[in-house]
Amino acid sequence: MYHNILVPISFDPERDVNGPLKVARLLSAPGARVTLLHVIEQVPAYAISYIPADFMADTRSALQAELDGLAQTLPNAEGVLIEGHSGRTILDWAEQNRPDLIILASHRPSMQDLLWGSTSGHVVRHAACAVHVVR
């Protein structure tokens, strides 16, 4: 049983959000802290001028509301929204907050993943704690 669990959440339709949440319920010790983390990829500087000023604020609010709704389905869970590159940012958050387990969803690998790598593959290779990948 784990006491501090990180569940990176991707709202990508290819990934099942319910699978990692189910695993978190099963592997949580009583009173465990569960963090649902979503990373917003940074908008490139050349594109930011084409985005309405309130779009990012509205997007952040909607994503935080979605995370908070998911967090209500787990005891002692909270939703956290941060910006950055997904793989690196998940690992940075984990280094600072020291979870003893990371549970993340994966998708079927494609040619692009073979060339660039996937977020779950990056986290599995570099995390300092146990990682459970749900497919």
Accessible surface in RSA format (square Angstrom, percent):
REM  Atomic radii and reference values for relative SASA: ProtOr
REM  Chains: A
REM  Algorithm: Lee & Richards
REM  Probe-radius: 1.40
REM  Slices: 20
REM RES _ NUM      All-atoms   Total-Side   Main-Chain    Non-polar    All polar
REM                ABS   REL    ABS   REL    ABS   REL    ABS   REL    ABS   REL
RES MET A   1   144.96  75.1  88.38  58.5  56.58 134.7  72.94  62.0  72.03  95.4
RES TYR A   2    64.43  30.1  64.43  36.7   0.00   0.0  29.58  22.2  34.85  43.0
RES HIS A   3   116.03  63.4 110.22  76.6   5.82  14.9  75.35  77.7  40.68  47.3
RES ASN A   4    24.27  16.7  24.27  23.5   0.00   0.0  14.43  34.7   9.84   9.5
RES ILE A   5     0.25   0.1   0.00   0.0   0.25   0.6   0.10   0.1   0.15   0.4
RES LEU A   6     0.14   0.1   0.14   0.1   0.00   0.0   0.14   0.1   0.00   0.0
RES VAL A   7     0.00   0.0   0.00   0.0   0.00   0.0   0.00   0.0   0.00   0.0
RES PRO A   8    13.87  10.1   7.67   7.0   6.21  22.6   8.35   6.9   5.53  34.4
RES ILE A   9     8.07   4.6   1.30   1.0   6.77  16.3   3.32   2.4   4.75  12.9
RES SER A  10    39.06  33.0  32.00  42.7   7.06  16.3  23.80  50.7  15.26  21.4
RES PHE A  11    65.01  32.5  37.86  23.4  27.15  70.6  42.65  25.9  22.36  64.0
RES ASP A  12    50.56  35.4  40.43  40.2  10.13  24.0  18.17  42.8  32.39  32.3
RES PRO A  13   135.24  98.6  96.07  87.6  39.18 142.4 108.71  89.8  26.53 164.9
RES GLU A  14   123.60  71.0  92.52  70.0  31.08  74.0  40.61  78.5  82.99  67.8
RES ARG A  15    42.09  17.7  33.06  16.9   9.03  21.5   6.46   8.8  35.63  21.6
RES ASP A  16    83.72  58.6  71.78  71.4  11.94  28.2  41.76  98.3  41.96  41.9
RES VAL A  17    32.26  21.2  26.67  24.1   5.60  13.5  29.48  25.6   2.78   7.5
RES ASN A  18   102.93  71.0 100.52  97.1   2.42   5.8  27.42  66.0  75.52  73.0
RES GLY A  19    13.40  16.5   0.00   N/A  13.40  16.5  13.00  35.7   0.40   0.9
RES PRO A  20     1.91   1.4   1.91   1.7   0.00   0.0   1.91   1.6   0.00   0.0
RES LEU A  21     3.89   2.2   3.89   2.8   0.00   0.0   3.89   2.7   0.00   0.0
RES LYS A  22   128.49  62.7 128.49  78.8   0.00   0.0  71.61  64.5  56.88  60.6
RES VAL A  23    22.67  14.9  22.67  20.5   0.00   0.0  22.67  19.7   0.00   0.0
RES ALA A  24     0.01   0.0   0.00   0.0   0.01   0.0   0.01   0.0   0.00   0.0
RES ARG A  25   110.98  46.6  88.42  45.1  22.56  53.7  52.11  71.2  58.88  35.7
RES LEU A  26   115.32  64.2  99.40  71.1  15.92  40.0 102.34  71.9  12.99  34.9
RES LEU A  27    51.91  28.9  51.91  37.1   0.00   0.0  51.91  36.5   0.00   0.0
RES SER A  28    23.10  19.5  15.64  20.9   7.46  17.2  14.19  30.2   8.91  12.5
RES ALA A  29     5.77   5.3   2.73   4.2   3.04   6.9   2.73   3.8   3.04   8.0
RES PRO A  30   128.23  93.5  98.93  90.2  29.31 106.5 111.55  92.1  16.68 103.7
RES GLY A  31    65.57  80.9   0.00   N/A  65.57  80.9  27.20  74.6  38.37  85.9
RES ALA A  32     4.90   4.5   0.64   1.0   4.26   9.7   1.71   2.4   3.20   8.5
RES ARG A  33    93.75  39.4  93.14  47.5   0.61   1.4  50.40  68.9  43.35  26.3
RES VAL A  34     2.29   1.5   2.29   2.1   0.00   0.0   2.29   2.0   0.00   0.0
RES THR A  35     0.02   0.0   0.02   0.0   0.00   0.0   0.02   0.0   0.00   0.0
RES LEU A  36     0.00   0.0   0.00   0.0   0.00   0.0   0.00   0.0   0.00   0.0
RES LEU A  37     0.69   0.4   0.00   0.0   0.69   1.7   0.00   0.0   0.69   1.9
RES HIS A  38    24.25  13.3  24.14  16.8   0.11   0.3  16.01  16.5   8.23   9.6
RES VAL A  39    16.14  10.6   3.61   3.3  12.53  30.2   3.61   3.1  12.53  34.0
RES ILE A  40    16.11   9.2  13.84  10.3   2.27   5.5  16.11  11.6   0.00   0.0
RES GLU A  41    92.21  52.9  82.94  62.7   9.27  22.1  56.22 108.7  35.99  29.4
RES GLN A  42   121.99  68.2 102.53  74.9  19.46  46.3  24.80  52.8  97.19  73.7
RES VAL A  43    44.67  29.4  23.12  20.9  21.55  51.9  25.02  21.7  19.64  53.3
RES PRO A  44    63.58  46.3  51.54  47.0  12.04  43.8  63.58  52.5   0.00   0.0
RES ALA A  45    89.59  82.4  68.58 105.8  21.01  47.8  72.40 102.0  17.19  45.5
RES TYR A  46   174.94  81.7 154.94  88.2  19.99  52.0 128.65  96.7  46.28  57.1
RES ALA A  47    25.95  23.9  25.07  38.7   0.88   2.0  25.74  36.2   0.21   0.6
RES ILE A  48    83.70  47.6  79.32  59.1   4.38  10.5  79.32  57.1   4.38  11.9
RES SER A  49    95.06  80.3  56.59  75.5  38.46  88.6  53.33 113.6  41.73  58.5
RES TYR A  50   184.98  86.4 154.13  87.7  30.85  80.3 112.11  84.2  72.87  89.8
RES ILE A  51    45.10  25.7  32.07  23.9  13.04  31.4  33.19  23.9  11.91  32.3
RES PRO A  52    87.62  63.9  73.13  66.7  14.49  52.7  85.73  70.8   1.88  11.7
RES ALA A  53   106.88  98.3  68.41 105.6  38.47  87.5  79.92 112.5  26.96  71.4
RES ASP A  54    88.29  61.8  84.26  83.9   4.03   9.5  35.12  82.7  53.17  53.0
RES PHE A  55   102.66  51.4  99.18  61.4   3.48   9.0 102.66  62.2   0.00   0.0
RES MET A  56    41.91  21.7  41.91  27.7   0.00   0.0  38.73  32.9   3.18   4.2
RES ALA A  57    58.63  53.9  51.10  78.9   7.53  17.1  55.94  78.8   2.69   7.1
RES ASP A  58    86.85  60.8  80.93  80.5   5.92  14.0  27.67  65.1  59.17  59.0
RES THR A  59    39.22  27.9  34.46  34.9   4.76  11.3  33.66  45.2   5.57   8.4
RES ARG A  60    81.32  34.1  80.72  41.1   0.60   1.4  28.32  38.7  53.00  32.1
RES SER A  61    74.01  62.5  61.55  82.1  12.46  28.7  37.33  79.5  36.68  51.4
RES ALA A  62    64.54  59.3  50.91  78.6  13.64  31.0  59.15  83.3   5.39  14.3
RES LEU A  63    33.54  18.7  33.28  23.8   0.26   0.7  33.54  23.6   0.01   0.0
RES GLN A  64    53.74  30.1  53.74  39.3   0.00   0.0  35.92  76.5  17.82  13.5
RES ALA A  65    65.24  60.0  50.38  77.8  14.86  33.8  56.02  78.9   9.23  24.4
RES GLU A  66    93.28  53.6  86.74  65.6   6.53  15.6  16.45  31.8  76.83  62.7
RES LEU A  67     0.00   0.0   0.00   0.0   0.00   0.0   0.00   0.0   0.00   0.0
RES ASP A  68    58.68  41.1  57.48  57.2   1.19   2.8  21.80  51.3  36.88  36.8
RES GLY A  69    36.75  45.3   0.00   N/A  36.75  45.3  29.67  81.4   7.08  15.9
RES LEU A  70    29.36  16.4  28.16  20.1   1.20   3.0  28.47  20.0   0.89   2.4
RES ALA A  71     7.32   6.7   5.87   9.1   1.44   3.3   6.07   8.6   1.25   3.3
RES GLN A  72   155.41  86.9 119.82  87.6  35.59  84.7  43.27  92.1 112.14  85.1
RES THR A  73    72.81  51.8  49.47  50.2  23.34  55.6  59.14  79.4  13.67  20.7
RES LEU A  74     9.66   5.4   1.81   1.3   7.85  19.7   3.33   2.3   6.34  17.0
RES PRO A  75   100.65  73.4  86.62  79.0  14.03  51.0  97.95  80.9   2.69  16.7
RES ASN A  76    90.73  62.6  61.30  59.2  29.44  70.9  24.95  60.0  65.78  63.6
RES ALA A  77    23.94  22.0   0.00   0.0  23.94  54.5   0.56   0.8  23.38  61.9
RES GLU A  78    83.28  47.8  79.73  60.3   3.55   8.5  32.05  62.0  51.23  41.8
RES GLY A  79    13.04  16.1   0.00   N/A  13.04  16.1   0.00   0.0  13.04  29.2
RES VAL A  80    32.87  21.6  30.12  27.3   2.76   6.6  32.87  28.6   0.00   0.0
RES LEU A  81    19.19  10.7   4.70   3.4  14.49  36.4   4.70   3.3  14.49  39.0
RES ILE A  82    46.14  26.3  43.25  32.2   2.89   7.0  46.14  33.2   0.00   0.0
RES GLU A  83    83.41  47.9  60.86  46.0  22.55  53.7  15.04  29.1  68.37  55.8
RES GLY A  84     9.65  11.9   0.00   N/A   9.65  11.9   9.65  26.5   0.00   0.0
RES HIS A  85   115.56  63.2 107.92  75.0   7.64  19.5  78.62  81.0  36.93  43.0
RES SER A  86    24.58  20.8  24.58  32.8   0.00   0.0  16.82  35.8   7.77  10.9
RES GLY A  87     0.37   0.5   0.00   N/A   0.37   0.5   0.31   0.9   0.06   0.1
RES ARG A  88   110.52  46.4 110.52  56.3   0.00   0.0  58.57  80.0  51.95  31.5
RES THR A  89    17.70  12.6  17.07  17.3   0.64   1.5  10.26  13.8   7.45  11.3
RES ILE A  90     5.99   3.4   5.99   4.5   0.00   0.0   5.99   4.3   0.00   0.0
RES LEU A  91     9.98   5.6   6.68   4.8   3.30   8.3   6.68   4.7   3.30   8.9
RES ASP A  92    59.22  41.5  57.58  57.3   1.64   3.9  20.73  48.8  38.49  38.4
RES TRP A  93    24.91  10.0  21.84  10.6   3.07   7.2  15.16   8.1   9.75  15.8
RES ALA A  94    11.82  10.9   8.44  13.0   3.38   7.7   8.73  12.3   3.10   8.2
RES GLU A  95   113.37  65.1 102.37  77.5  10.99  26.2  35.38  68.4  77.99  63.7
RES GLN A  96   145.54  81.4 111.79  81.7  33.76  80.4  39.14  83.3 106.41  80.7
RES ASN A  97    45.55  31.4  33.84  32.7  11.70  28.2   5.58  13.4  39.97  38.6
RES ARG A  98   172.50  72.4 156.63  79.8  15.87  37.8  62.63  85.6 109.87  66.6
RES PRO A  99     8.34   6.1   1.51   1.4   6.83  24.8   1.51   1.2   6.83  42.5
RES ASP A 100    52.67  36.9  45.09  44.9   7.58  17.9  35.11  82.6  17.56  17.5
RES LEU A 101     4.07   2.3   4.07   2.9   0.00   0.0   4.07   2.9   0.00   0.0
RES ILE A 102     0.02   0.0   0.02   0.0   0.00   0.0   0.02   0.0   0.00   0.0
RES ILE A 103     0.00   0.0   0.00   0.0   0.00   0.0   0.00   0.0   0.00   0.0
RES LEU A 104     5.73   3.2   5.73   4.1   0.00   0.0   5.73   4.0   0.00   0.0
RES ALA A 105    15.69  14.4   9.01  13.9   6.68  15.2   9.01  12.7   6.68  17.7
RES SER A 106    13.91  11.8   7.18   9.6   6.73  15.5   0.32   0.7  13.59  19.0
RES HIS A 107    31.12  17.0  25.49  17.7   5.63  14.4  21.12  21.8  10.00  11.6
RES ARG A 108   172.06  72.2 163.54  83.4   8.52  20.3  72.60  99.2  99.46  60.3
RES PRO A 109    82.14  59.9  56.36  51.4  25.79  93.7  57.95  47.8  24.19 150.4
RES SER A 110    57.97  49.0  48.27  64.4   9.70  22.3  48.01 102.2   9.96  13.9
RES MET A 111   133.99  69.4 125.90  83.3   8.09  19.3 115.94  98.6  18.05  23.9
RES GLN A 112   119.93  67.1 114.40  83.6   5.53  13.2  26.09  55.5  93.84  71.2
RES ASP A 113    23.78  16.7  16.80  16.7   6.98  16.5   5.99  14.1  17.79  17.7
RES LEU A 114   136.78  76.2 103.80  74.3  32.98  82.9 107.40  75.4  29.38  79.1
RES LEU A 115   133.31  74.2 101.16  72.4  32.15  80.8 103.54  72.7  29.77  80.1
RES TRP A 116   202.11  81.1 169.01  81.8  33.10  77.7 153.32  81.7  48.79  79.2
RES GLY A 117    35.26  43.5   0.00   N/A  35.26  43.5  19.19  52.7  16.07  36.0
RES SER A 118    28.79  24.3  18.00  24.0  10.79  24.8  12.93  27.5  15.86  22.2
RES THR A 119    41.89  29.8  34.42  34.9   7.48  17.8  18.32  24.6  23.57  35.6
RES SER A 120     9.01   7.6   7.88  10.5   1.12   2.6   2.49   5.3   6.51   9.1
RES GLY A 121    20.18  24.9   0.00   N/A  20.18  24.9  19.87  54.5   0.31   0.7
RES HIS A 122    47.70  26.1  47.70  33.2   0.00   0.0  34.88  35.9  12.82  14.9
RES VAL A 123     0.00   0.0   0.00   0.0   0.00   0.0   0.00   0.0   0.00   0.0
RES VAL A 124    76.74  50.5  60.21  54.5  16.53  39.8  60.21  52.3  16.53  44.8
RES ARG A 125   153.70  64.5 118.80  60.6  34.90  83.1  68.08  93.0  85.62  51.9
RES HIS A 126   105.53  57.7  77.87  54.1  27.66  70.8  53.53  55.2  52.00  60.5
RES ALA A 127    23.49  21.6   0.45   0.7  23.04  52.4   2.01   2.8  21.49  56.9
RES ALA A 128   110.99 102.0  61.94  95.6  49.04 111.6  74.38 104.8  36.60  97.0
RES CYS A 129    35.02  26.5  13.04  14.5  21.98  51.7  22.97  58.2  12.06  13.0
RES ALA A 130    46.95  43.2  29.74  45.9  17.20  39.1  41.11  57.9   5.84  15.5
RES VAL A 131    40.26  26.5   6.79   6.1  33.47  80.6   6.95   6.0  33.30  90.3
RES HIS A 132    72.90  39.8  69.02  48.0   3.88   9.9  43.87  45.2  29.03  33.8
RES VAL A 133    59.88  39.4  34.25  31.0  25.63  61.8  34.25  29.8  25.63  69.5
RES VAL A 134    26.58  17.5  22.58  20.4   4.00   9.6  25.58  22.2   1.00   2.7
RES ARG A 135   157.15  66.0  96.18  49.0  60.97 145.2  56.05  76.6 101.10  61.3
END  Absolute sums over single chains surface
CHAIN  1 A     7991.6       6351.1       1640.4       4693.7       3297.9
END  Absolute sums over all chains
TOTAL          7991.6       6351.1       1640.4       4693.7       3297.9
